[in-house]
Amino acid sequence: MYPGGSLDVAAGSILKFGSGAALEVQGTFTAIGDVGNEIIFTSIRDDTYGGDTNGNGSATTPDKGDWDRVWVRGGAATLDYVQLLYGGKLASGGPDSSISVSAGHARQSHHLYLDPR
């Protein structure tokens, strides 16, 4: 997202990311879910949320570091009732953070970082 741009994600939305994909925030990003209607950020390989999006049945399963991260880079982000699953860019052979902030700010509450494997 470019400087000056904005993106609002509705409660109950499911966003799936492929290998190496990141959501880079340089504008204003708002993701506000609710109890029982959380916003899910997950791997394209995760069939639990949104079904078999990549259309390969059970041939692949999600794992830590499947996608990069939400990167607030000079912008502003508000995340509430959000789940960040299977993210965390791979750094030095292992998964890293699924959200990072540099030269911007983020308000986060009521969310879950989870890598079940």
N, C-alpha and C positions, 0 to 999 in steps of 0.2 A: 504494500500500500504506500503510495507516494506521499510526500509532505503535503499537507493541506487536505488530503483525502480523508474519507471516513468510511467505516464499515461497522454495521450493527448486525450481530448474530442473534436470531430469535431463540427464545427458550425452547428446549426440546430438539434443537438442531443437532445433526450428526455430521461432522466434518472428518473426512478420511484423507490421509496423506500417504504418498508413495515414498520410496527410498530417497533420502536426502532432501525431501521437500521441507520448506519452512514457511511460516507466515511472518514476514518482516513488516513491522509496524513503524512507519515514519509519520503517520497522520494520527487519527483518533480511532481507536478500536474499542468497541463495547460488546461484551458477551455476558449477558445477564440471564441466567436461568432461574429456576425456583426448585423448591423441594419436590422431588418426584418428576421434575421436568428439567433436568440438568442438560447442559450443553456438553456434547461429547466430542473431543478431539482424539482421534485414534488412527491406527494403521489401516491401510487399504487391505491388509491381510486379516483384519479382525471381523469375523462373520457374526460375532455376538451382537454388535450394534449395526443396524441398517442392512443386515443380511450379507449375502455373498456378492459384494460389490465388484470384486475382480473376476467373478464368474468362473472360478476354478474349483468349486466344491471344497473339499477338505485337503487339497494338495498343498496349501500353505497355511501356516499358523503365525499369529503375531508374536513379536519378540521385542525386547528392549532395544531401543535405538533404531526401530524400523523407519522412523521419520525424524527430522531434525528437531525443530522447536518453534515456539512462538517467540519471536525476537523483537522486543520493543527497542527500536534504534532511533532515538531522537523524537519519538512520538509519545503518545499517552494511551494507556490501556486500562480498562476496567473489566475485571473478570469476577463473576459471582455465580456460585453454583455451577462450576465448570469441572469436568473431569479430563485430565490430560493422560492418555493411556499410550503406552508403548513408544513414547517419544524419547528424546534425548539424543542429540547428535553423538555419533561415535567419535570419541577423542582418545588417543593413546590406547586404542584397542578395547575400550569399554564405553558404556553409555554415559552421557553427561546430562546436563540439565534439560528439562523439557520446556522451560521458559527462562529467558534471560533479558536483562535490561541494561542498556548502555546509552548514556546521554539522553535518557527519557525517564518516564516514570510509569509505574503500574500500581493499581490498587487491586488487591486480590483478597477475596474472602469466601468462605464456605466452599472450597474446592478441594479436589483430590488429585494427587499425583500417584499413579498406580501402574506398576509393571508386574502383573500377576505371576510371571514366569521366573 
